[in-house]
Amino acid sequence: MNVTYNNITIPFYDMEQMMNASPISKKGLVLNSEGLPENIIVSLSGGADSASALYLSCKHYPNLHYYPFTARDIGNNALKDAIAADKIVKYIQNKFPHANLHDIETFDFNDRDEKHWPEAQRAIDGVSDDPKLSKDKDEYKNLSIKQMTKIILIHEICEHMVKKFHKPMMLDGLTGNPPPEALETFGHKGEDRRNHYTNRVRLKYNRYKPFLNVDKKFVADIYKQNNIMDLFEITRSCTGTAKDTDNYTRECHKCFWCYERKWAFDLVW
């Protein structure tokens, strides 16, 4: 099927087309008789993108089994991100009571634990011995140590979830960066791995990123058209410090993620 938001139409769960574009994915997924994944593990950050991906999935494909999980960074304010992820799941369960959306699992990690930093630096330098890191090395070269450490630790959590369920598909809400003219107004450039490319592969191995080739304006319209701005209010993306957020009681209005939400949702500060 296709979905249209922000005047842009994209395919949604077009498994046959995606698997033809990425043949290696056929080895990593178990599909049902309708050609859809039997089990879907859902990476929830607590943010608006992954929440909207799960919402649309449960709306259009309620008979599939969704197993959400979140990674709780005990080294910073992401503790509240995990709380938001739990609230997101409960909201969608209430919205679609007949959908097969299971309760969330939460895993702790700490990207400030320096024992992981040498491995992170090797991944940034493109010399990691880990195949799952070396295959995407071009996406990592401009990341910070902490950003790379987070990716490594979340990869480990994802691997645990993949082993727990038999060849599941992983749903990832990653979007593309805003256009360059918008980024210039942010004072932040965003992550290079989210830069727009032409027709990037949305299903790679077992990870499905339906919004990879659109930006957060698309996501914002999902909330607006479906009248779920109350769900948006639950989500959080701010990475501001304790000082900038009054001990994490409000958004900082300084970080990239705050600026991106303001731009996408036409927020007024």
Residue pairs with C-beta under 8 A, 6 or more apart in sequence:
1 11
1 12
1 13
1 14
1 60
2 9
2 10
2 11
2 12
3 9
3 10
3 12
3 56
3 60
4 10
5 218
5 219
5 221
5 222
5 225
6 214
6 217
6 218
6 220
6 221
8 214
8 218
10 210
10 211
10 213
10 214
10 218
11 17
11 18
12 56
12 60
12 210
13 36
13 57
13 60
13 61
13 210
15 31
15 35
15 36
15 37
15 203
16 35
18 25
18 201
18 202
18 203
18 208
19 25
19 26
19 29
19 203
21 201
21 203
22 201
22 203
22 204
22 205
24 205
25 203
25 204
25 205
25 206
28 167
28 205
28 206
29 37
29 167
29 168
29 169
29 206
30 37
30 38
30 39
30 166
30 167
30 168
31 37
31 38
32 38
36 61
36 64
37 64
37 168
37 169
38 64
38 65
38 166
38 168
39 64
39 65
39 67
39 165
39 166
39 167
39 168
39 169
40 57
40 64
40 65
40 66
40 67
40 168
40 169
40 170
40 171
41 67
41 68
41 69
41 158
41 161
41 162
41 165
41 168
41 169
41 170
41 171
42 50
42 53
42 54
42 57
42 66
42 67
42 68
42 69
42 170
42 171
43 50
43 69
43 70
43 154
43 158
43 170
43 171
43 172
43 173
44 50
44 51
44 54
44 68
44 69
44 70
44 85
44 88
44 89
44 104
45 70
45 71
45 81
45 85
45 173
45 237
46 70
46 78
46 80
46 81
46 82
46 83
46 84
46 85
46 88
46 235
46 236
46 237
47 81
47 84
47 173
47 235
47 236
47 237
47 257
48 216
48 219
48 220
48 223
48 232
48 235
48 237
48 261
49 173
49 174
49 175
49 211
49 216
49 219
50 171
50 172
50 173
51 88
51 92
51 173
51 231
51 232
51 234
51 235
52 173
52 211
52 219
52 222
52 223
53 171
53 172
53 173
53 210
53 211
54 66
54 68
54 88
54 89
54 92
54 101
54 171
54 173
55 92
55 95
55 222
55 226
55 228
55 231
56 210
56 222
57 64
57 66
57 171
58 66
58 92
58 95
58 96
58 99
58 101
59 96
59 226
62 96
62 98
62 99
62 100
63 99
63 100
64 100
65 100
65 102
66 99
66 100
66 101
66 102
66 171
67 102
67 105
67 161
67 165
67 168
68 85
68 89
68 101
68 102
68 103
68 104
68 105
69 104
69 105
69 106
69 107
69 157
69 161
70 81
70 82
70 85
70 86
70 104
70 105
70 106
70 107
71 78
71 82
71 106
71 107
71 108
71 109
71 153
71 154
71 157
72 78
72 79
72 81
72 82
72 106
72 107
72 108
72 109
73 79
73 81
73 108
73 109
73 110
73 111
73 150
74 108
74 109
74 110
75 110
75 111
75 112
75 113
76 111
76 112
76 239
77 238
77 239
77 240
77 241
77 242
77 245
77 248
80 236
80 248
81 236
82 106
84 234
84 235
84 236
85 104
85 106
86 104
86 106
87 234
88 231
88 234
88 235
89 101
89 103
89 104
91 230
91 231
91 234
92 99
92 101
92 231
93 99
93 101
95 228
105 161
107 157
107 160
109 150
109 153
109 154
109 156
109 157
110 153
111 146
111 147
111 149
111 150
111 153
112 146
112 149
113 149
116 149
116 152
116 153
117 145
117 149
119 128
119 130
119 152
120 145
120 146
120 148
120 149
120 152
121 145
121 148
122 128
122 129
123 130
123 133
123 134
123 137
123 140
123 148
123 151
123 152
124 140
124 141
124 143
124 145
124 148
125 141
126 134
126 137
126 138
126 140
126 141
128 134
128 137
132 155
132 159
133 140
133 152
133 155
136 193
139 192
139 193
140 148
140 151
140 193
141 192
142 192
143 151
143 191
143 193
147 191
158 170
161 168
161 170
162 168
162 170
162 206
167 206
168 206
169 203
169 206
169 207
169 208
170 206
170 207
170 208
171 208
171 210
172 207
172 208
172 209
173 209
173 210
173 211
173 219
174 194
174 209
174 211
174 212
175 194
175 211
175 212
175 214
175 215
175 216
175 218
175 219
176 194
176 195
176 196
176 211
176 212
176 213
176 214
176 215
177 183
177 190
177 191
177 194
177 195
177 196
177 215
178 186
178 190
178 215
178 216
178 217
178 260
178 263
178 264
179 196
179 215
182 263
183 189
183 190
185 259
185 263
186 256
186 259
186 260
186 263
187 259
188 255
188 256
188 259
190 256
190 260
196 213
196 215
197 213
199 213
200 212
200 213
201 212
202 208
202 209
202 210
202 212
202 213
203 209
211 218
211 219
215 264
216 260
216 261
216 263
216 264
216 265
217 263
217 264
219 264
220 264
220 265
220 266
222 228
223 229
223 231
223 232
223 265
232 265
236 251
237 257
237 258
237 260
237 261
238 245
238 251
238 252
238 255
238 257
238 258
239 252
239 255
239 256
239 257
240 251
240 252
240 253
240 254
240 255
240 258
241 252
242 248
244 252
244 254
245 251
245 252
251 258
252 258
253 262
253 269
261 267
262 269
